[in-house]
């Protein structure tokens, strides 16, 4: 199945620009210890947005790929539903972050083993890189917060 989505430098720039809030939150956690729980909650919120965006990208991919089956379309809403479910459970920010990072990495595995035929190779490579960076930065934020 051939995707008609073409790579541009803007995709990479915007992808890496999305890392910036995580870096700012990390810096704020280091500089302002009194508000570390606030920053932890902001991290949960932003990571939830990222997860919803990753899922939503499959909606766009399905609209722009010829002969698309329903699998990616159905998959596109699952991350947003799970993120809402995490919020409804009112679990701690730490557990919520761990669940979100776990979900983000599970999504990457699904992309690798079930959706490579639907997505461009450049997109998957970008996702792998960004996934590793976000996972590492979120765990740094968790470790900083735990140390207080």
N, C-alpha and C positions, 0 to 999 in steps of 0.2 A: 504494500500500500504506500503510495508516494504522497508525501506531504507537500503542499504548495506554499508553506510558510518559509520565507527566505530570511536568512540571518542578516542583521545589520549591526554596526558597532553600537547603535543606540540600545539594542537589547543587552549587550554586555555592560555598557555604562550604567543603564538603569538598574540592572541586576546588582551590580556592585554598589551602586548608590543606596540600594535598599539595606545594605549592611551598616551604613552610617548611623542610623538611630541606635543600633545595638552597641556600636563603639562609643557613642555619646553617653548612653546609659551606663556603660562600664566606667567611663571617666567620672560621671556623676557619683556612682557608687563609691569610687575611691576618694573623691574630694569632699563628699557630704555624707558622712556616716549616719547622721541623725535621720536622714530620709531614705535609708537603704531599703526599707520595706515598701515605700512608695515606688521606688525605682524597680523593685522586683515585680510589683503589680503592673507597672508600665511595660515591663519586658513581656509579661504574660499577655497583655493586651496586644502589643505589637506582633508577637509571635503568632497569636491567633489570627490577626489580619493576614500575615504572610501565609499561613496554612490555608486560609480561605482563598487567597489569591492563587496559590498553587493548584488547588482543586478547580477553581474557575478557569484556569488556563486550559483545562481539558475541554471545557465548553467551547472556547474559542478554537481550539485545535479541531474539534469535531465539526465545527461550522466551516472550516477551511480545508478539510481533507476530503478528497473524493472517495466515494464508496464506503462511507463511515458506518460502522456498526454502533450499537447502543452502549457497549461497554464503557468507553471513555466519557460519554455523556452522563451516565449514571454515576460513574466515579467522580465526576466533577463536583457534585453536591455533598459527597460524604464527608470531606474534611470540615466544611462549614457546619454540618449537622453535629459532628463529634465535638467541635469547639464549643458550640452552644451547650451541648450535653455536659461538658466539663464545667462550664460556668453554672449551670443549673445545680450541679452537685455541690457547689460551694466548697470545694476542696481547697486546701492550702495553696498558696502561690508556688511553693516549692514543688509540691506534687503536680500541680497544673503544668509547670514548666517541664518537668520530667516527662509527663504524658505527651505534651506538645512536641518535645524533641523526639520522643519515641515515635509518635505519629508521623512526623516529618521524615524520619528515616525509613519507616515502613512504606510511606508513599514512594520514596526513592527506590526501594526494592520492587514495589509493584511496577514502577516505570521501567525498571531494568528487565524484569522477567515477563511482564504481560503487555506492556505498552510501547516497546521500542519500535514496533511496526507503525505506530500511529504518530510518533513524535520525531522531529528532526534530530539528527545526531548532535548538532551544535547545541541544541536546547538541552539535551541530556547531559552533555559535558559541562555546560554552564550550571545546571542544577546540581551536579555532583560537587563542583567547586563551592558553590554558594551554600550547599547543604553542610559541607564540612566546616566552613567558616562559621556559619550560624550555630551549629552544634557546639563548636569549641568556645565561641564567645558567650553563649548562654551558660555553659558550665563554668566559665570564669566568673560570670555575674553571680551564679549560685554560690560558688566558693567564696567570693568576696563577701557576700551577704551572710553566709554561715560563719565567717570568721568574726563578725561583729557580735 
